[in-house]
Amino acid sequence: MTETISEIASLKDELEFYKSLFKSHSGSVIYNLKIKHENGQRVWIDVIRCDKSELLRLDPDEEVSEWLKPVKCER
């Protein structure tokens, strides 16, 4: 019974996190949104609309490191 209650609470937290997407990034295309961590907490990040300061606040991982690299212009 206790496992069921904790599973329900976990699923409610998960649902609230996904519903928060529409409050925090209502003008973003869902395809551009990624789930990243900031101080251990999950957050939504729009890889197209974010700036460098937002990326620096995220917990470092391989994908964030790639986003921070400057884009080379090609002709």
Contact map, one row per residue, 1 for C-alpha under 8 A:
111110000000000000000000000000000000000000000000000000000000000000000000000
111111000000000000000000000000000000000000000000000000000000000000000000000
111111100000000000000000000000000000000000000000000000000000000000000000000
111111110000000000000000000000000000000000000000000000000000000000000000000
111111111000000000000000000000000000000000000000000000000000000000000000000
011111111100000000000000000000000000000000000000000000000000000000000000000
001111111110000000000000000000000000000000000000000000000000000000000000000
000111111111000000000000000000000000000000000000000000000000000000000000000
000011111111100000000000000000000000000000000000000000000000000000000000000
000001111111110000000000000000000000000000000000000000000000000000000000000
000000111111111000000000000000000000000000000000000000000000000000000000000
000000011111111100000000000000000000000000000000000000000000000000000000000
000000001111111110000000000000000000000000000000000000000000000000000000000
000000000111111111000000000000000000000000000000000000000000000000000000000
000000000011111111100000000000000000000000000000000000000000000000000000000
000000000001111111110000000000000000000000000000000000000000000000000000000
000000000000111111111000000000000000000000000000000000000000000000000000000
000000000000011111111000000000000000000000000000000000000000000000000000000
000000000000001111111110000000000000000000000000000000000000000000000000000
000000000000000111111111000000000000000000000000000000000000000000000000000
000000000000000011111111110000000000000000010000000000000000000000000000000
000000000000000000111111110000000000000000000000000000000000000000000000000
000000000000000000111111110000000000000000000000000000000000000000000000000
000000000000000000011111110000000000000000000000000000000000000000000000000
000000000000000000001111111100000000000000010100000000000000000000000000000
000000000000000000001111111100000000000000000000000000000000000000000000000
000000000000000000000000111110000000000000000000000000000000000000000000000
000000000000000000000000111111011000000000000100000000000000000000000000000
000000000000000000000000001111111000000000000000000000000000000000000000000
000000000000000000000000000111111000000000000000000000000000000000000000000
000000000000000000000000000011111000000000000000000000000000000000000000000
000000000000000000000000000111111100000000000111000000000000000000000000000
000000000000000000000000000111111110000000011110000000000000000000000000000
000000000000000000000000000000011111000000011110000000000000000000000000000
000000000000000000000000000000001111100001111000000000000000000000000000000
000000000000000000000000000000000111110001111000000000000110000000000000000
000000000000000000000000000000000011111111100000000000000110000000000000000
000000000000000000000000000000000001111111100000000000001110000000000000000
000000000000000000000000000000000000111110000000000000000110000000000000000
000000000000000000000000000000000000111111000000000000000010000000000000000
000000000000000000000000000000000000111111100000000000000000000000000000000
000000000000000000000000000000000011110111110000000000000000000000000000000
000000000000000000000000000000000011110011111000000000000000000000000000000
000000000000000000001000100000001111000001111100000000000000000000000000000
000000000000000000000000000000001111000000111110010000000000000000000000000
000000000000000000000000100100011100000000011111110000000000000000000000000
000000000000000000000000000000011100000000001111110000000000000000000000000
000000000000000000000000000000010000000000000111110000000000000000000000000
000000000000000000000000000000000000000000000111111000000000000000000000000
000000000000000000000000000000000000000000001111111101100000000000000000000
000000000000000000000000000000000000000000000000111111100000000000000000000
000000000000000000000000000000000000000000000000011111110000000000010000000
000000000000000000000000000000000000000000000000001111111000000000000000000
000000000000000000000000000000000000000000000000011111111100000000000000000
000000000000000000000000000000000000000000000000011111111100000100110000000
000000000000000000000000000000000000000000000000000111111110000000000000000
000000000000000000000000000000000000010000000000000011111110000000000000000
000000000000000000000000000000000001111000000000000001111111000100000000000
000000000000000000000000000000000001111100000000000000011111100000000000000
000000000000000000000000000000000000000000000000000000000111110110000000000
000000000000000000000000000000000000000000000000000000000011111110000000000
000000000000000000000000000000000000000000000000000000000001111111000000000
000000000000000000000000000000000000000000000000000000000000111111100000000
000000000000000000000000000000000000000000000000000000100101111111110000000
000000000000000000000000000000000000000000000000000000000001111111111000000
000000000000000000000000000000000000000000000000000000000000011111111000000
000000000000000000000000000000000000000000000000000000100000001111111100000
000000000000000000000000000000000000000000000000000100100000000111111100000
000000000000000000000000000000000000000000000000000000000000000011111110000
000000000000000000000000000000000000000000000000000000000000000000111111000
000000000000000000000000000000000000000000000000000000000000000000001111100
000000000000000000000000000000000000000000000000000000000000000000000111110
000000000000000000000000000000000000000000000000000000000000000000000011111
000000000000000000000000000000000000000000000000000000000000000000000001111
000000000000000000000000000000000000000000000000000000000000000000000000111
